Amino acid sequence: MHDFLYRLARPALKLLDPEQAHRLAVVTLQRGLLPATASADDPILATRVFGLDFDNPIGLGAGFDKHAEVIDAMLGFGFGFVEAGTVTPQPQPGNTGQRLFRLDEDQAVINRFGFNSEGLAPFVARLKARRAGTPHRGVVGANIGKNRTTEDAAADYETCLAAVAPLVDYVVVNVSSPNTPGLRGLQARAPIEALIGRVLAARDRAAPSGAEGAPKRPPILIKVGPDLDEDQLRDIAEVTLDTGLDGLIVGNTTVTRPPTLKSRWRDAEGGLSGRPLMGLATDCLRAMYRLTEGRVPIVGCGGVASGEDAYVKIRAGASLVQLYSALVFHGPGFAVTVKRDLAKLLRRDGFASVTEAVGADHR
């Protein structure tokens, strides 16, 4: 029903500025005007990753719910996990001018938000209110970033981590957005090694291992981009294994532009996501799985627009899969379709679980 209603509403939404349309969607979800309809998940989709139990491996990527406003609403649409953020320590408006572009002909999106954030205070307040409310379901993550003008990037990540660690199930350190100057430079070996060390230490201070009554220590993941070369991927893989990082998200948006793009917005400044990103992001995921020898759980992100896409990510090495841009073209209930088709593909190929299929292409 939601997909039908979305198809009816989409022509009107296309008349709005894309950012205004997104804000309208969030407000509609906040007010409960699109009630949850997701049913129980197919048992074949259940999986355990990072020590966390997921009813299904399909998650909502960061960027949709930047301010932690509609976590439970999106879980109600069938996502196995929802990642809120990116949040920065202090409020910041992000970039000016138009910063979200729909590439309808390409089923793609370009954004140049630049970590627009209300800051930690309201983000944390909403997470606390959610914890204090009625029993909640699903796995929730927080995606954290740095303020644009901060010189000591690790200090911003430490601040965010200390605030959100007791309130979420996992934390993602975003070092790969192309819209914050200098951010992607943190993916180089020396900076990312130092950053991971400080973030893990901050996590241990926020939730000491074994301390009686201490909050649970959330897994820490690093989100890296799809534009890295083989040497850069190898450096990140080695640092990940050496430091004991809990996992990776591969990847983020890309600054490259495939020659196949048709939309008039194809050369807009910012990071490209959506269907054209699928091949590039999956190649990066496949390489990272190989370089980490399958020893580190990876969340596959970028270009997922069908159950088959999710299955390709899993076979390439993803333990979990995220989508976001596809919702622009298919509506908030699209996760149900992706899960249904993924379950069929797993059974078709003789897998009894998602876990069995992870990395199948490498065997």
Secondary structure as a PSIPRED ss2 file (coil, helix, strand):
# PSIPRED VFORMAT (PSIPRED V4.0)

   1 M C   1.000  0.000  0.000
   2 H H   0.000  1.000  0.000
   3 D H   0.000  1.000  0.000
   4 F H   0.000  1.000  0.000
   5 L H   0.000  1.000  0.000
   6 Y H   0.000  1.000  0.000
   7 R H   0.000  1.000  0.000
   8 L H   0.000  1.000  0.000
   9 A H   0.000  1.000  0.000
  10 R H   0.000  1.000  0.000
  11 P H   0.000  1.000  0.000
  12 A H   0.000  1.000  0.000
  13 L H   0.000  1.000  0.000
  14 K C   1.000  0.000  0.000
  15 L C   1.000  0.000  0.000
  16 L C   1.000  0.000  0.000
  17 D C   1.000  0.000  0.000
  18 P H   0.000  1.000  0.000
  19 E H   0.000  1.000  0.000
  20 Q H   0.000  1.000  0.000
  21 A H   0.000  1.000  0.000
  22 H H   0.000  1.000  0.000
  23 R H   0.000  1.000  0.000
  24 L H   0.000  1.000  0.000
  25 A H   0.000  1.000  0.000
  26 V H   0.000  1.000  0.000
  27 V H   0.000  1.000  0.000
  28 T H   0.000  1.000  0.000
  29 L H   0.000  1.000  0.000
  30 Q H   0.000  1.000  0.000
  31 R C   1.000  0.000  0.000
  32 G C   1.000  0.000  0.000
  33 L C   1.000  0.000  0.000
  34 L C   1.000  0.000  0.000
  35 P C   1.000  0.000  0.000
  36 A C   1.000  0.000  0.000
  37 T C   1.000  0.000  0.000
  38 A C   1.000  0.000  0.000
  39 S C   1.000  0.000  0.000
  40 A C   1.000  0.000  0.000
  41 D C   1.000  0.000  0.000
  42 D C   1.000  0.000  0.000
  43 P H   0.000  1.000  0.000
  44 I H   0.000  1.000  0.000
  45 L H   0.000  1.000  0.000
  46 A C   1.000  0.000  0.000
  47 T E   0.000  0.000  1.000
  48 R E   0.000  0.000  1.000
  49 V E   0.000  0.000  1.000
  50 F C   1.000  0.000  0.000
  51 G C   1.000  0.000  0.000
  52 L E   0.000  0.000  1.000
  53 D E   0.000  0.000  1.000
  54 F E   0.000  0.000  1.000
  55 D C   1.000  0.000  0.000
  56 N C   1.000  0.000  0.000
  57 P C   1.000  0.000  0.000
  58 I E   0.000  0.000  1.000
  59 G E   0.000  0.000  1.000
  60 L E   0.000  0.000  1.000
  61 G C   1.000  0.000  0.000
  62 A C   1.000  0.000  0.000
  63 G C   1.000  0.000  0.000
  64 F C   1.000  0.000  0.000
  65 D C   1.000  0.000  0.000
  66 K C   1.000  0.000  0.000
  67 H C   1.000  0.000  0.000
  68 A C   1.000  0.000  0.000
  69 E C   1.000  0.000  0.000
  70 V C   1.000  0.000  0.000
  71 I H   0.000  1.000  0.000
  72 D H   0.000  1.000  0.000
  73 A H   0.000  1.000  0.000
  74 M H   0.000  1.000  0.000
  75 L H   0.000  1.000  0.000
  76 G C   1.000  0.000  0.000
  77 F C   1.000  0.000  0.000
  78 G C   1.000  0.000  0.000
  79 F C   1.000  0.000  0.000
  80 G C   1.000  0.000  0.000
  81 F E   0.000  0.000  1.000
  82 V E   0.000  0.000  1.000
  83 E E   0.000  0.000  1.000
  84 A E   0.000  0.000  1.000
  85 G E   0.000  0.000  1.000
  86 T E   0.000  0.000  1.000
  87 V E   0.000  0.000  1.000
  88 T C   1.000  0.000  0.000
  89 P C   1.000  0.000  0.000
  90 Q C   1.000  0.000  0.000
  91 P C   1.000  0.000  0.000
  92 Q E   0.000  0.000  1.000
  93 P C   1.000  0.000  0.000
  94 G C   1.000  0.000  0.000
  95 N C   1.000  0.000  0.000
  96 T C   1.000  0.000  0.000
  97 G C   1.000  0.000  0.000
  98 Q C   1.000  0.000  0.000
  99 R C   1.000  0.000  0.000
 100 L E   0.000  0.000  1.000
 101 F E   0.000  0.000  1.000
 102 R E   0.000  0.000  1.000
 103 L E   0.000  0.000  1.000
 104 D H   0.000  1.000  0.000
 105 E H   0.000  1.000  0.000
 106 D H   0.000  1.000  0.000
 107 Q C   1.000  0.000  0.000
 108 A E   0.000  0.000  1.000
 109 V E   0.000  0.000  1.000
 110 I E   0.000  0.000  1.000
 111 N E   0.000  0.000  1.000
 112 R C   1.000  0.000  0.000
 113 F C   1.000  0.000  0.000
 114 G C   1.000  0.000  0.000
 115 F C   1.000  0.000  0.000
 116 N C   1.000  0.000  0.000
 117 S E   0.000  0.000  1.000
 118 E C   1.000  0.000  0.000
 119 G C   1.000  0.000  0.000
 120 L H   0.000  1.000  0.000
 121 A H   0.000  1.000  0.000
 122 P H   0.000  1.000  0.000
 123 F H   0.000  1.000  0.000
 124 V H   0.000  1.000  0.000
 125 A H   0.000  1.000  0.000
 126 R H   0.000  1.000  0.000
 127 L H   0.000  1.000  0.000
 128 K H   0.000  1.000  0.000
 129 A H   0.000  1.000  0.000
 130 R H   0.000  1.000  0.000
 131 R H   0.000  1.000  0.000
 132 A H   0.000  1.000  0.000
 133 G C   1.000  0.000  0.000
 134 T C   1.000  0.000  0.000
 135 P C   1.000  0.000  0.000
 136 H C   1.000  0.000  0.000
 137 R C   1.000  0.000  0.000
 138 G C   1.000  0.000  0.000
 139 V E   0.000  0.000  1.000
 140 V E   0.000  0.000  1.000
 141 G E   0.000  0.000  1.000
 142 A E   0.000  0.000  1.000
 143 N E   0.000  0.000  1.000
 144 I E   0.000  0.000  1.000
 145 G C   1.000  0.000  0.000
 146 K C   1.000  0.000  0.000
 147 N C   1.000  0.000  0.000
 148 R C   1.000  0.000  0.000
 149 T C   1.000  0.000  0.000
 150 T C   1.000  0.000  0.000
 151 E C   1.000  0.000  0.000
 152 D C   1.000  0.000  0.000
 153 A H   0.000  1.000  0.000
 154 A H   0.000  1.000  0.000
 155 A H   0.000  1.000  0.000
 156 D H   0.000  1.000  0.000
 157 Y H   0.000  1.000  0.000
 158 E H   0.000  1.000  0.000
 159 T H   0.000  1.000  0.000
 160 C H   0.000  1.000  0.000
 161 L H   0.000  1.000  0.000
 162 A H   0.000  1.000  0.000
 163 A H   0.000  1.000  0.000
 164 V H   0.000  1.000  0.000
 165 A H   0.000  1.000  0.000
 166 P H   0.000  1.000  0.000
 167 L H   0.000  1.000  0.000
 168 V C   1.000  0.000  0.000
 169 D C   1.000  0.000  0.000
 170 Y E   0.000  0.000  1.000
 171 V E   0.000  0.000  1.000
 172 V E   0.000  0.000  1.000
 173 V E   0.000  0.000  1.000
 174 N E   0.000  0.000  1.000
 175 V C   1.000  0.000  0.000
 176 S C   1.000  0.000  0.000
 177 S C   1.000  0.000  0.000
 178 P C   1.000  0.000  0.000
 179 N C   1.000  0.000  0.000
 180 T C   1.000  0.000  0.000
 181 P C   1.000  0.000  0.000
 182 G C   1.000  0.000  0.000
 183 L H   0.000  1.000  0.000
 184 R H   0.000  1.000  0.000
 185 G H   0.000  1.000  0.000
 186 L H   0.000  1.000  0.000
 187 Q H   0.000  1.000  0.000
 188 A C   1.000  0.000  0.000
 189 R H   0.000  1.000  0.000
 190 A H   0.000  1.000  0.000
 191 P H   0.000  1.000  0.000
 192 I H   0.000  1.000  0.000
 193 E H   0.000  1.000  0.000
 194 A H   0.000  1.000  0.000
 195 L H   0.000  1.000  0.000
 196 I H   0.000  1.000  0.000
 197 G H   0.000  1.000  0.000
 198 R H   0.000  1.000  0.000
 199 V H   0.000  1.000  0.000
 200 L H   0.000  1.000  0.000
 201 A H   0.000  1.000  0.000
 202 A H   0.000  1.000  0.000
 203 R H   0.000  1.000  0.000
 204 D H   0.000  1.000  0.000
 205 R H   0.000  1.000  0.000
 206 A H   0.000  1.000  0.000
 207 A C   1.000  0.000  0.000
 208 P C   1.000  0.000  0.000
 209 S C   1.000  0.000  0.000
 210 G C   1.000  0.000  0.000
 211 A C   1.000  0.000  0.000
 212 E C   1.000  0.000  0.000
 213 G C   1.000  0.000  0.000
 214 A C   1.000  0.000  0.000
 215 P C   1.000  0.000  0.000
 216 K C   1.000  0.000  0.000
 217 R C   1.000  0.000  0.000
 218 P C   1.000  0.000  0.000
 219 P C   1.000  0.000  0.000
 220 I E   0.000  0.000  1.000
 221 L E   0.000  0.000  1.000
 222 I E   0.000  0.000  1.000
 223 K E   0.000  0.000  1.000
 224 V E   0.000  0.000  1.000
 225 G C   1.000  0.000  0.000
 226 P C   1.000  0.000  0.000
 227 D C   1.000  0.000  0.000
 228 L C   1.000  0.000  0.000
 229 D C   1.000  0.000  0.000
 230 E H   0.000  1.000  0.000
 231 D H   0.000  1.000  0.000
 232 Q H   0.000  1.000  0.000
 233 L H   0.000  1.000  0.000
 234 R H   0.000  1.000  0.000
 235 D H   0.000  1.000  0.000
 236 I H   0.000  1.000  0.000
 237 A H   0.000  1.000  0.000
 238 E H   0.000  1.000  0.000
 239 V H   0.000  1.000  0.000
 240 T H   0.000  1.000  0.000
 241 L H   0.000  1.000  0.000
 242 D H   0.000  1.000  0.000
 243 T H   0.000  1.000  0.000
 244 G C   1.000  0.000  0.000
 245 L C   1.000  0.000  0.000
 246 D C   1.000  0.000  0.000
 247 G E   0.000  0.000  1.000
 248 L E   0.000  0.000  1.000
 249 I E   0.000  0.000  1.000
 250 V E   0.000  0.000  1.000
 251 G C   1.000  0.000  0.000
 252 N C   1.000  0.000  0.000
 253 T C   1.000  0.000  0.000
 254 T E   0.000  0.000  1.000
 255 V C   1.000  0.000  0.000
 256 T C   1.000  0.000  0.000
 257 R C   1.000  0.000  0.000
 258 P C   1.000  0.000  0.000
 259 P C   1.000  0.000  0.000
 260 T C   1.000  0.000  0.000
 261 L C   1.000  0.000  0.000
 262 K C   1.000  0.000  0.000
 263 S C   1.000  0.000  0.000
 264 R C   1.000  0.000  0.000
 265 W C   1.000  0.000  0.000
 266 R C   1.000  0.000  0.000
 267 D C   1.000  0.000  0.000
 268 A C   1.000  0.000  0.000
 269 E C   1.000  0.000  0.000
 270 G C   1.000  0.000  0.000
 271 G E   0.000  0.000  1.000
 272 L E   0.000  0.000  1.000
 273 S E   0.000  0.000  1.000
 274 G E   0.000  0.000  1.000
 275 R H   0.000  1.000  0.000
 276 P H   0.000  1.000  0.000
 277 L H   0.000  1.000  0.000
 278 M H   0.000  1.000  0.000
 279 G H   0.000  1.000  0.000
 280 L H   0.000  1.000  0.000
 281 A H   0.000  1.000  0.000
 282 T H   0.000  1.000  0.000
 283 D H   0.000  1.000  0.000
 284 C H   0.000  1.000  0.000
 285 L H   0.000  1.000  0.000
 286 R H   0.000  1.000  0.000
 287 A H   0.000  1.000  0.000
 288 M H   0.000  1.000  0.000
 289 Y H   0.000  1.000  0.000
 290 R H   0.000  1.000  0.000
 291 L H   0.000  1.000  0.000
 292 T C   1.000  0.000  0.000
 293 E C   1.000  0.000  0.000
 294 G C   1.000  0.000  0.000
 295 R C   1.000  0.000  0.000
 296 V C   1.000  0.000  0.000
 297 P C   1.000  0.000  0.000
 298 I E   0.000  0.000  1.000
 299 V E   0.000  0.000  1.000
 300 G E   0.000  0.000  1.000
 301 C E   0.000  0.000  1.000
 302 G C   1.000  0.000  0.000
 303 G C   1.000  0.000  0.000
 304 V C   1.000  0.000  0.000
 305 A C   1.000  0.000  0.000
 306 S C   1.000  0.000  0.000
 307 G H   0.000  1.000  0.000
 308 E H   0.000  1.000  0.000
 309 D H   0.000  1.000  0.000
 310 A H   0.000  1.000  0.000
 311 Y H   0.000  1.000  0.000
 312 V H   0.000  1.000  0.000
 313 K H   0.000  1.000  0.000
 314 I H   0.000  1.000  0.000
 315 R H   0.000  1.000  0.000
 316 A H   0.000  1.000  0.000
 317 G C   1.000  0.000  0.000
 318 A C   1.000  0.000  0.000
 319 S C   1.000  0.000  0.000
 320 L E   0.000  0.000  1.000
 321 V E   0.000  0.000  1.000
 322 Q E   0.000  0.000  1.000
 323 L E   0.000  0.000  1.000
 324 Y C   1.000  0.000  0.000
 325 S C   1.000  0.000  0.000
 326 A H   0.000  1.000  0.000
 327 L H   0.000  1.000  0.000
 328 V H   0.000  1.000  0.000
 329 F H   0.000  1.000  0.000
 330 H H   0.000  1.000  0.000
 331 G C   1.000  0.000  0.000
 332 P C   1.000  0.000  0.000
 333 G C   1.000  0.000  0.000
 334 F H   0.000  1.000  0.000
 335 A H   0.000  1.000  0.000
 336 V H   0.000  1.000  0.000
 337 T H   0.000  1.000  0.000
 338 V H   0.000  1.000  0.000
 339 K H   0.000  1.000  0.000
 340 R H   0.000  1.000  0.000
 341 D H   0.000  1.000  0.000
 342 L H   0.000  1.000  0.000
 343 A H   0.000  1.000  0.000
 344 K H   0.000  1.000  0.000
 345 L H   0.000  1.000  0.000
 346 L H   0.000  1.000  0.000
 347 R H   0.000  1.000  0.000
 348 R H   0.000  1.000  0.000
 349 D C   1.000  0.000  0.000
 350 G C   1.000  0.000  0.000
 351 F C   1.000  0.000  0.000
 352 A C   1.000  0.000  0.000
 353 S C   1.000  0.000  0.000
 354 V H   0.000  1.000  0.000
 355 T H   0.000  1.000  0.000
 356 E H   0.000  1.000  0.000
 357 A H   0.000  1.000  0.000
 358 V C   1.000  0.000  0.000
 359 G C   1.000  0.000  0.000
 360 A H   0.000  1.000  0.000
 361 D H   0.000  1.000  0.000
 362 H H   0.000  1.000  0.000
 363 R C   1.000  0.000  0.000
